Amino acid sequence: MGRIFVFGDDIDTDVIAPGGYLHLRIEEVKKHCMEAIYPDFWKDVAKGDIIIAGKNFGTGSSREQAPVVLMELGISLILATSFARIFFRNAVNVGLPIGTITGPLNLKAGDIAEIYLEKGELIRAADHKAIRFKAPSGALADILSEGGIIQHTLKKLGKLPDDKH
């Protein structure tokens, strides 16, 4: 179960992981995540929470810290109308689940929902209504389910015991 946070269009990587803090450890960078549009985001977000956004989420630079900082804050899923290509790829590489909004979600900030990524479905706690989205499939789904490209590659190379993923 996670709480819904709603953001608009064109949330760029400098909003997610501000460039002025990238020389710091990720523990410090996460205190500045989204501060330009939601100053207390890092305090309010909790493990399992979900981001809903508009078009072009993650636009801007190729910094991998953007999806990493969201994962470190506990975000368990990002749904957006569309993603910047490099953010999409970085999210999959680090194992941050993402999905694409294909129709009306009828969710608002503060709603609580349970994620079923493999089905592409959220279940809103208030009314148990199923809300559909397009989840990554095929190789992307495999990489996400194994925790990212490094874990996926280690598993493929036989370097990761089955109980470590």
Solvent accessible surface area in square Angstrom, and as a share of the most:
residue,aa,sasa,rsa
1,M,138,0.62
2,G,4,0.04
3,R,81,0.29
4,I,1,0.01
5,F,12,0.05
6,V,69,0.40
7,F,21,0.09
8,G,43,0.42
9,D,77,0.40
10,D,71,0.37
11,I,13,0.07
12,D,44,0.23
13,T,3,0.02
14,D,75,0.39
15,V,25,0.14
16,I,0,0.00
17,A,0,0.00
18,P,17,0.11
19,G,33,0.32
20,G,60,0.58
21,Y,65,0.25
22,L,48,0.24
23,H,148,0.66
24,L,67,0.33
25,R,191,0.70
26,I,48,0.24
27,E,79,0.36
28,E,67,0.30
29,V,2,0.01
30,K,36,0.15
31,K,75,0.32
32,H,39,0.18
33,C,1,0.00
34,M,0,0.00
35,E,57,0.25
36,A,81,0.63
37,I,85,0.43
38,Y,64,0.24
39,P,95,0.60
40,D,67,0.35
41,F,0,0.00
42,W,80,0.28
43,K,129,0.55
44,D,54,0.28
45,V,13,0.08
46,A,52,0.40
47,K,184,0.78
48,G,17,0.16
49,D,6,0.03
50,I,0,0.00
51,I,0,0.00
52,I,15,0.08
53,A,5,0.04
54,G,14,0.13
55,K,104,0.44
56,N,52,0.27
57,F,0,0.00
58,G,0,0.00
59,T,36,0.21
60,G,58,0.56
61,S,45,0.29
62,S,73,0.47
63,R,49,0.18
64,E,86,0.39
65,Q,61,0.27
66,A,0,0.00
67,P,0,0.00
68,V,40,0.23
69,V,0,0.00
70,L,0,0.00
71,M,75,0.34
72,E,81,0.36
73,L,17,0.08
74,G,14,0.13
75,I,7,0.03
76,S,35,0.23
77,L,0,0.00
78,I,0,0.00
79,L,0,0.00
80,A,0,0.00
81,T,72,0.42
82,S,45,0.29
83,F,26,0.11
84,A,14,0.11
85,R,213,0.78
86,I,45,0.23
87,F,2,0.01
88,F,56,0.24
89,R,139,0.51
90,N,12,0.06
91,A,0,0.00
92,V,4,0.02
93,N,43,0.22
94,V,26,0.15
95,G,9,0.08
96,L,0,0.00
97,P,30,0.19
98,I,0,0.00
99,G,1,0.01
100,T,38,0.22
101,I,27,0.13
102,T,98,0.57
103,G,33,0.31
104,P,120,0.75
105,L,16,0.08
106,N,96,0.49
107,L,26,0.13
108,K,137,0.58
109,A,67,0.52
110,G,42,0.40
111,D,17,0.09
112,I,68,0.35
113,A,0,0.00
114,E,60,0.27
115,I,45,0.23
116,Y,73,0.28
117,L,41,0.20
118,E,148,0.66
119,K,115,0.49
120,G,3,0.03
121,E,26,0.11
122,L,0,0.00
123,I,37,0.19
124,R,29,0.11
125,A,31,0.24
126,A,93,0.72
127,D,76,0.39
128,H,144,0.64
129,K,92,0.39
130,A,48,0.37
131,I,8,0.04
132,R,142,0.52
133,F,8,0.03
134,K,133,0.56
135,A,20,0.16
136,P,21,0.13
137,S,85,0.55
138,G,52,0.50
139,A,69,0.54
140,L,69,0.34
141,A,36,0.28
142,D,71,0.37
143,I,17,0.09
144,L,12,0.06
145,S,88,0.57
146,E,25,0.11
147,G,40,0.39
148,G,1,0.01
149,I,63,0.32
150,I,122,0.62
151,Q,60,0.27
152,H,27,0.12
153,T,57,0.33
154,L,61,0.30
155,K,71,0.30
156,K,148,0.63
157,L,116,0.58
158,G,65,0.62
159,K,142,0.60
160,L,24,0.12
161,P,74,0.47
162,D,110,0.57
163,D,121,0.63
164,K,131,0.56
165,H,97,0.43
